[in-house]
Amino acid sequence: MSETDELAGLSEEERRHKLRTQKHKAVVDARIATAKVDKGLLLVLTGNGKGKSSSAFGMVARMLGYGRKVAIFQFIKGKQDVGERAFLSRQPGVTWENCGEGFTWETQNRARDIAAAEAGWEKARAALSDPEIALVVLDELTYLVTYRYLDLDEVTKALRERPAMQHVVVTGRAAHADLIEMADTVSAIRDEKHAFRAGVRAQQGIDL
Amino acid sequence: MSETDELAGLSEEERRHKLRTQKHKAVVDARIATAKVDKGLLLVLTGNGKGKSSSAFGMVARMLGYGRKVAIFQFIKGKQDVGERAFLSRQPGVTWENCGEGFTWETQNRARDIAAAEAGWEKARAALSDPEIALVVLDELTYLVTYRYLDLDEVTKALRERPAMQHVVVTGRAAHADLIEMADTVSAIRDEKHAFRAGVRAQQGIDL
């Protein structure tokens, strides 16, 4: 079909829309054509806003759509009942590990927090060397590095040496510069507004 | 247990940690005590970074953990196979609607895009008046408002008049100021780094 045929019978607005979107498509197609690499990605989701852990769990849902294996390590947070664990931990192919004793201000015990972090990290490290696991979620890992509960070099080494096609999502506020540096994708989630500050408590299915 | 007993036998560092976390706990507890409201939240996830839709799907996983109903409307995106649909659409309690014909630069047809948007919105509006549905996801809705495919006032009216306990997540870049204004929680996801710009194409289980 010639360009004249394609544009015949269109209103001026429709014609402009078509020409603009054709131009846009050329740009997008050119960009897509240059992106040919497949690799295991390291994604860091940081910042103070709502959506870091939930984004990680959304990627878990995506990965389960391909029937692949996923391992989730939830650091820091304690064993309170949460919807994501209730739902995801019963899915075939999902390994769910609670590696925390609760927030630092709940445990108030640095030695116990460190022991929990180290025990969790040992299990995470095993997942990070298993090429059958397509996605490893290290939820709230950033804090363990910031608080020096885990050795930064040991963490980055395990991430660097993982299977080439394995994806890893790290979540948590204030991610260390070295994690950001080595990541393939980094999203900083800014807290523009949060219902909690308007007096709304954590809601089932949204916050937990 | 008196404070002296509690701190007995602790090293100086452990003692400082305990006192600091006790103080932190008092602050957190006081904040939690003021947050007593339960309500259906409107969450807007915007910005250019990775994690808006995946965060919405993570909340879907959370909500399914409580056995509640969820309705997902995926605007804009076409019917390409994606992991989130493969996995979530087969879960009990989930309604999944594809309401898009593909990106504007793919369809290149404004009239068809508008027709798809309006048909999708009609279905979404039905979900927004059904109190049995605990969570409604309006994925990529922001664009429909920005492009004027849907009337802003009609969208905000349906959101305002929805069941009091129903949660809604709206995703998409450049959310309209009126949506941000009426939202309870707004996260702006900044794109600090994206693997695509380093030549990595969209990865299964992460991007689609």
Interface residues (C-beta under 8 A of the other chain):
Chain A: E13 E14 H17 K18 T21 Q22 H24 K25 V28 R31 I32 T34 A35 K36 V37 D38 K39 L41 L43 L45 G47 G49 K50 G51 K52 S53 S54 S55 A56 F57 G58 M59 V60 A61 R62 M63 L64 G65 Y66 R68 V82 G83 E84 R85 A86 F87 L88 F103 T104 W105 E106 T107 Q108 N109 R110 A111 A134 L135 H167 I180 A183 D184 T185 V186 S187 A188 I189 R190 D191 E192 K193 H194 A195 F196 A198 G199 V200 R201 A202 Q203 Q204 G205 I206 L208
Chain B: E13 E14 H17 K18 T21 Q22 H24 K25 V28 R31 I32 T34 A35 K36 V37 D38 K39 L41 L43 L45 G47 G49 K50 G51 K52 S53 S54 S55 A56 F57 G58 M59 V60 A61 R62 M63 L64 G65 Y66 R68 V82 G83 E84 R85 A86 F87 L88 F103 T104 W105 E106 T107 Q108 N109 R110 A111 A134 L135 H167 I180 A183 D184 T185 V186 S187 A188 I189 R190 D191 E192 K193 H194 A195 F196 A198 G199 V200 R201 A202 Q203 Q204 G205 I206 L208
